[in-house]
Amino acid sequence: MNTSFKPLSNKTIVVTGGNGLLGKAFIEDIKNKGGIGISLDISHPTNFELNQIHADVTTENSISKVINEISQQYGNIDGWVNNAYPRTKDWGTDFLNLTEESLKTNVDLQMNSYILCCKEIIKHMLDNKVKGSIVNIASIYGIVGNDFTIYEGTDMKIPAPYSAIKGGVINFSRFLASRFGADEIRINAVSPGGIFDNQPPSFVKEYERKVPMKRMGNPNDIAPAVSFLLSDQAGYITGQNLAVDGGWTSI
Ligand SMILES: NC(=O)c1ccc[n+]([C@@H]2O[C@H](COP(=O)([O-])OP(=O)(O)OC[C@H]3O[C@@H](n4cnc5c(N)ncnc54)[C@H](O)[C@@H]3O)[C@@H](O)[C@H]2O)c1
């Protein structure tokens, strides 16, 4: 067996929100699998030596500009992971107190930014005849409703628009898969379960009690699934939503 096989060799892959909890693990896994993982994030400056680019995914101009910059610096872009998580200060407001402005702004920041990034990167792939792969990071809450009992006794916030946004991301990935299948551009979603991030102990205990695999996820559980869908090994997989959730959505 060839143990040095690297499934992402010669692939240049952009991860939006690459400086966050999940994004850092995605970049690391892409690198370990032979690819160039470029973090596109609003929270760090541009540094090509570190494969980091400063950009705001919520403005279409910024995305098209940055795609040009990246392709000048690195050549064609083979993969793109929509993962950034912009949100308003009042994100998490209870549904009954949700304002029209907050709802519209978060749908715009989170869902519409994914859609506009897809448009710009697909144009790049079509123009350069790249048989590319796009992975849209969704969530278990784009598949099932929340179990509100696990939050009892904590002040954790449960943002109502999240389910709509992530459900939209999953089905929009199917639309794109169908639209661009003939161009051999693949579009899939990955839906992580809850990732351990020092949440209140009572929440963690309740989450672990309920989830079939009896533990919360960690970023390294999610990253290999993303890398797989970015690789040619997933060359006949498109329009799918891969739940990486310890079985949360299986019950
Ligand atoms: N953490 C979880 O438990 C979990 C579970 C399921 C799904 N997800 C999804 O995974 C994705 C990543 O989540 P996370 O927990 O790593 O979030 P995070 O907050 O740790 O990281 C998000 C990153 O996005 C960047 N960002 C924010 N606004 C931006 C903008 N306008 N332009 C560019 N970059 C911007 C931030 O700087 C940050 O580095 C999100 O889409 C989230 O919904 C997370």
The ligand as a MOL file (V3000), in Angstrom:
LIG
                    3D

  0  0  0     0  0            999 V3000
M  V30 BEGIN CTAB
M  V30 COUNTS 44 48 0 0 0
M  V30 BEGIN ATOM
M  V30 1 N -19.2240 25.2780 16.4250 0
M  V30 2 C -20.2660 24.4640 16.2770 0
M  V30 3 O -20.7160 23.7870 17.2340 0
M  V30 4 C -20.9140 24.3130 14.9390 0
M  V30 5 C -21.8510 23.2820 14.7690 0
M  V30 6 C -22.4820 23.1640 13.5420 0
M  V30 7 C -22.1770 24.0350 12.5120 0
M  V30 8 N -21.2710 25.0270 12.7280 0 CHG=1
M  V30 9 C -21.0030 25.9150 11.5980 0
M  V30 10 O -19.6270 25.8800 11.3070 0
M  V30 11 C -19.1980 27.1360 10.7940 0
M  V30 12 C -17.9960 27.6360 11.5970 0
M  V30 13 O -18.3830 27.7650 12.9440 0
M  V30 14 P -17.3230 28.0390 14.1010 0
M  V30 15 O -17.9290 27.4840 15.3430 0
M  V30 16 O -15.9750 27.5990 13.6710 0 CHG=-1
M  V30 17 O -17.3850 29.6230 14.1850 0
M  V30 18 P -16.2870 30.6570 14.7110 0
M  V30 19 O -17.0350 31.8480 15.2010 0
M  V30 20 O -15.3140 29.9950 15.6360 0
M  V30 21 O -15.4790 31.0410 13.3990 0
M  V30 22 C -16.0660 31.7770 12.3900 0
M  V30 23 C -14.9920 32.5250 11.6170 0
M  V30 24 O -15.6620 33.3230 10.6300 0
M  V30 25 C -14.9780 34.5580 10.5400 0
M  V30 26 N -15.8680 35.5890 10.0060 0
M  V30 27 C -16.9320 36.1770 10.6170 0
M  V30 28 N -17.4770 37.0970 9.8090 0
M  V30 29 C -16.7630 37.0880 8.6510 0
M  V30 30 C -16.8510 37.8120 7.4380 0
M  V30 31 N -17.8000 38.7560 7.2630 0
M  V30 32 N -15.9670 37.5540 6.4490 0
M  V30 33 C -14.9850 36.6250 6.6300 0
M  V30 34 N -14.8520 35.9120 7.7710 0
M  V30 35 C -15.7390 36.1370 8.7650 0
M  V30 36 C -14.5710 34.8650 11.9910 0
M  V30 37 O -13.5310 35.8350 12.0460 0
M  V30 38 C -14.1530 33.4850 12.4800 0
M  V30 39 O -12.7730 33.2540 12.2780 0
M  V30 40 C -20.3990 28.0620 10.8540 0
M  V30 41 O -21.0160 28.1130 9.5770 0
M  V30 42 C -21.3040 27.3940 11.8690 0
M  V30 43 O -22.6570 27.6570 11.6630 0
M  V30 44 C -20.6350 25.1830 13.8990 0
M  V30 END ATOM
M  V30 BEGIN BOND
M  V30 1 1 1 2
M  V30 2 2 2 3
M  V30 3 1 2 4
M  V30 4 1 4 5
M  V30 5 2 4 44
M  V30 6 2 5 6
M  V30 7 1 6 7
M  V30 8 2 7 8
M  V30 9 1 8 9
M  V30 10 1 8 44
M  V30 11 1 9 10
M  V30 12 1 9 42
M  V30 13 1 10 11
M  V30 14 1 11 12
M  V30 15 1 11 40
M  V30 16 1 12 13
M  V30 17 1 13 14
M  V30 18 2 14 15
M  V30 19 1 14 16
M  V30 20 1 14 17
M  V30 21 1 17 18
M  V30 22 2 18 19
M  V30 23 1 18 20
M  V30 24 1 18 21
M  V30 25 1 21 22
M  V30 26 1 22 23
M  V30 27 1 23 24
M  V30 28 1 23 38
M  V30 29 1 24 25
M  V30 30 1 25 26
M  V30 31 1 25 36
M  V30 32 1 26 27
M  V30 33 1 26 35
M  V30 34 2 27 28
M  V30 35 1 28 29
M  V30 36 1 29 30
M  V30 37 2 29 35
M  V30 38 1 30 31
M  V30 39 2 30 32
M  V30 40 1 32 33
M  V30 41 2 33 34
M  V30 42 1 34 35
M  V30 43 1 36 37
M  V30 44 1 36 38
M  V30 45 1 38 39
M  V30 46 1 40 41
M  V30 47 1 40 42
M  V30 48 1 42 43
M  V30 END BOND
M  V30 END CTAB
M  END
